[in-house]
Amino acid sequence: MLATTKRKLPPASSEDFAMPKVRTPKPSDGRTLVDRLLDRIKNNRVAAVVIIACLGIGALASLTDSTRKLTDALSSLTSKSVAGEWKSHAAAFYPSFGQEFMRLHLQEPTADQLVGFVQFSGNEEMRPRIFPILEGKRSGKSLRLSFDSGDRVREIVVGDLAGSELRLVYQREGRGAVSATARHVVQATQLVDGRFGILYKRKEYPDHRTACLQLLKDLDPPEIYKQSEPPDEYGNVHCVGQHADGRGGFDMFQNSVRQQLICPPNSRGALVDGKTPKSAKGCECDGELIASGSQCVPRA
């Protein structure tokens, strides 16, 4: 018989009898992504501080912007109206014309819109002029007016309301800027009576004949007076002369002899509603003087 060898088996361990391991699923997290993010921020102090600081800066910026807008709105609401008649002190707005006054006739159809006219008083060298405002804007205490004086050059008047004054700057293309201060001055309180007279070279003469005689004497060579006619509706005086030998001479309707409005001291010819009035109330007191009878006197 063949000999058999018994194989020894290793001793059994407790693991041989253990239950097999089974992977169990993790419990589900019912929180949303936002909730989980917030939990992480709460557990991270640095991140929390940074985020809170950013939110604070954003809120402050929004508050500052809102405050500024509210302040601007209140400023616009509380600024007093600029509607009415404003008159500046004398200034050379047009250097070749000399000193004159600027008057603003303003209306406010809306809080940010201005309409009306810009008027210049004129002087001995220049007649008074008035121009409609083409575009008028107001923002709080500031205003801006534009107009065309007739030569297709846009002219600008900007200003700021300071108490009872308008601090203006007149601007014209190529002519720099002229500053002026205006106050509320109603034109009707400044109108005084003037009178008409015959003038030649700024000197008044008793009648058109005497003025024409002087004009003919000033010619080179002088001429003899022949005839003259009373002024027409525009103030023109027709002067006619002749040479010493009887030949025809000077004969002009429009010349240096004219009928003009003569105003009391401290006043000049007025422009009322865009028209030149007759002698009655035809002159306007300078500056802020007011009419008292036929004189211009300081305000009481």
Disulfide bonds with the S-S distance in Angstrom:
Cys212-Cys239 1.83
Cys263-Cys283 2.10
Cys285-Cys296 2.06
